[in-house]
């Protein structure tokens, strides 16, 4: 594999998922492909989008795509700041792009509610944009032949949601609800420790081979990680 950037490399999770560890202040960025469609989960601050995109191109992860959905796990700038830039890059390739999020996150994005988005902390104003696919807990996001279950997990923010994908590996994209060894902070606008505690209990219902968080390394021992993290709340 050609290494374009020494500090950036893809982590492949069979059969069709690629994890990029976020650079700098970015969230992790995920690509899940099914045929000629894909979902991008979170986009970081936008400062490194061209680097991520170049790597996807060079490794063939996005060749031949016709449709991409960009799903935001929640409404913080380090997860949504790259939305419009990555949309533009895909559209230059002739790819149709839609945005998706839980309806609570979608409202914050569309109205560009800076107090919740925290864009001021990153020195850039988030412009706001339409979110075409607004989802509720229990809905499915369909990408090609794949269906990702939306699991609403408020606590880090009011709109925080995970995506659950069953297949060769059972994957849970956790955003900032759950990390490897800890959880997302609850002291920011719309956060709630009580809601996060209930959200973590809900995640115990799922059988997961790999937890894929918004920051840091992936989670291999799902239940043990939940047990340790639950003891911290």
C-alpha positions in Angstrom: 0.0 0.0 0.0 1.3 3.4 -0.9 1.5 5.7 2.1 0.5 9.2 1.0 0.7 10.8 4.5 2.9 9.1 7.2 0.4 10.1 9.9 -2.7 8.9 8.1 -3.5 5.3 7.2 -6.7 3.3 6.7 -7.9 0.7 9.1 -9.9 -1.8 7.1 -12.7 -3.7 8.9 -14.2 -6.4 6.6 -16.0 -6.5 4.5 -16.5 -2.9 3.4 -15.6 -0.4 6.2 -12.6 1.9 6.4 -11.7 3.8 9.6 -9.5 6.9 9.5 -8.2 8.1 12.8 -8.9 11.8 13.0 -5.9 14.2 12.5 -5.4 17.1 14.9 -8.8 18.1 16.3 -10.8 16.0 13.9 -13.1 13.2 14.8 -12.5 9.8 13.3 -14.0 9.5 9.8 -15.6 6.3 8.6 -16.5 5.1 5.1 -18.9 2.2 4.7 -19.5 1.0 1.1 -22.2 -1.2 -0.5 -22.0 -1.5 -4.2 -22.1 1.9 -5.8 -23.3 3.6 -2.6 -21.5 4.6 0.6 -22.1 6.3 3.9 -19.5 8.7 5.4 -19.8 8.9 9.2 -18.6 12.3 10.5 -16.3 14.6 8.7 -14.0 16.2 11.3 -13.4 20.0 11.4 -12.8 20.2 7.6 -9.1 21.0 8.0 -8.0 17.6 6.7 -10.8 16.6 4.4 -8.7 16.8 1.2 -6.1 14.5 2.8 -8.7 11.9 3.7 -10.3 12.2 0.3 -7.0 11.8 -1.5 -6.3 8.6 0.4 -9.7 7.1 -0.4 -9.1 7.9 -4.0 -5.6 6.5 -4.2 -6.6 3.2 -2.4 -9.7 2.8 -4.6 -12.2 3.0 -1.8 -14.5 5.5 -3.6 -14.0 4.5 -7.2 -17.3 4.1 -9.1 -19.6 5.5 -6.4 -22.9 7.0 -7.5 -24.4 8.0 -4.2 -23.0 9.0 -0.8 -24.9 9.8 2.4 -23.0 11.8 5.0 -24.2 10.9 8.5 -23.3 13.0 11.5 -23.4 11.2 14.9 -24.0 14.5 16.7 -23.8 18.2 16.3 -20.3 19.3 17.4 -18.0 21.1 15.0 -15.3 18.5 15.1 -17.7 16.1 13.6 -19.6 18.3 11.1 -17.1 21.0 10.1 -16.1 19.1 7.0 -19.6 18.4 5.7 -19.8 20.9 2.9 -16.2 20.5 1.8 -16.5 16.7 1.4 -19.8 17.1 -0.3 -18.1 19.4 -2.9 -15.3 16.9 -3.5 -17.8 14.1 -4.1 -19.9 16.2 -6.4 -16.9 17.0 -8.6 -16.7 13.3 -9.2 -20.4 13.3 -10.3 -21.5 11.6 -7.1 -25.0 12.5 -5.6 -24.6 13.5 -1.9 -27.2 13.7 0.8 -26.9 14.6 4.5 -28.4 12.5 7.3 -28.7 12.8 11.1 -31.1 12.2 14.0 -33.8 14.9 13.7 -32.4 16.8 16.8 -28.9 17.0 15.3 -30.4 17.9 12.0 -32.2 20.9 13.5 -29.0 22.2 15.1 -27.1 21.8 11.8 -29.8 23.5 9.7 -30.2 26.4 12.0 -26.4 26.7 12.6 -26.9 26.9 16.4 -23.3 27.9 17.3 -23.8 27.6 21.0 -24.4 23.9 20.6 -22.1 23.3 17.6 -19.2 25.0 19.4 -17.8 26.4 16.2 -16.5 29.5 18.0 -14.0 27.2 19.8 -12.5 26.2 16.5 -12.2 29.7 15.0 -14.6 29.1 12.1 -18.3 29.9 11.6 -20.4 26.9 10.7 -22.7 28.0 7.9 -25.6 25.6 8.3 -27.1 23.5 5.6 -30.0 21.3 4.7 -30.2 17.8 6.2 -32.3 15.8 3.7 -32.6 12.6 5.7 -33.9 13.2 9.2 -34.0 10.1 11.3 -35.6 8.8 14.5 -34.5 6.1 17.0 -35.2 2.7 15.4 -35.1 4.0 11.8 -32.8 2.4 9.2 -30.3 4.3 7.0 -30.2 2.3 3.8 -26.9 2.2 1.8 -27.0 -0.2 -1.2 -27.9 -3.6 0.3 -26.9 -2.5 3.8 -29.2 -1.2 6.5 -27.7 0.7 9.5 -30.0 1.0 12.6 -30.2 4.4 14.2 -29.8 4.2 18.0 -30.6 7.5 19.7 -28.1 7.9 22.6 -28.5 11.3 24.1 -26.2 12.4 26.9 -23.1 13.9 25.2 -25.6 16.0 23.2 -29.3 15.8 22.8 -29.1 14.5 19.3 -26.2 12.0 19.8 -26.9 8.7 17.9 -25.1 5.5 17.1 -25.3 3.4 14.0 -25.5 -0.4 14.2 -24.5 -2.6 11.3 -24.9 -6.3 11.3 -23.0 -8.5 8.8 -19.7 -10.4 8.7 -18.7 -8.2 11.6 -21.3 -6.5 13.9 -20.3 -2.9 14.1 -21.5 0.0 16.3 -20.4 3.5 15.3 -20.7 5.3 18.6 -19.7 8.9 17.9 -18.8 10.6 21.3 -21.3 8.5 23.3 -18.7 5.8 24.0 -14.9 5.6 23.6 -12.4 2.9 24.3 -12.2 3.2 28.1 -14.3 6.3 28.6 -17.3 8.3 27.5 -18.1 11.7 26.0 -18.3 14.6 28.3 -21.7 15.8 29.4 -21.1 19.3 30.7 -21.5 21.0 27.3 -24.8 22.6 26.0 -27.6 19.9 25.7 -25.5 17.3 27.5 -26.8 15.3 30.4 -25.1 12.7 32.6 -28.4 11.1 33.5 -29.3 10.6 29.8 -25.8 9.3 29.0 -26.1 6.7 31.8 -29.4 5.5 30.3 -27.8 5.5 26.8 -24.9 3.3 27.9 -27.4 0.9 29.4 -29.2 0.7 26.1 -26.0 -0.1 24.3 -25.7 -3.3 26.4 -28.6 -4.7 24.4 -26.4 -5.1 21.3 -24.0 -7.8 20.3 -21.0 -6.0 18.9 -17.7 -7.2 17.4 -16.1 -3.8 17.0 -17.2 -0.5 18.5 -16.1 2.4 16.3 -15.9 5.6 18.3 -15.7 9.3 17.3 -12.2 9.6 18.7 -9.4 7.2 19.5 -8.9 3.5 18.8 -11.6 1.0 18.1 -13.3 -1.1 20.9 -12.8 -4.9 20.7 -14.2 -6.1 24.0 -17.6 -4.4 23.8 -19.2 -5.7 27.0 -16.1 -5.3 29.2 -15.6 -1.8 27.9 -19.2 -0.9 28.7 -18.8 -2.4 32.2 -15.6 -0.3 32.9 -17.1 2.9 31.4 -20.4 2.4 33.3 -18.4 2.4 36.6 -17.0 5.8 35.8 -20.4 7.5 35.7 
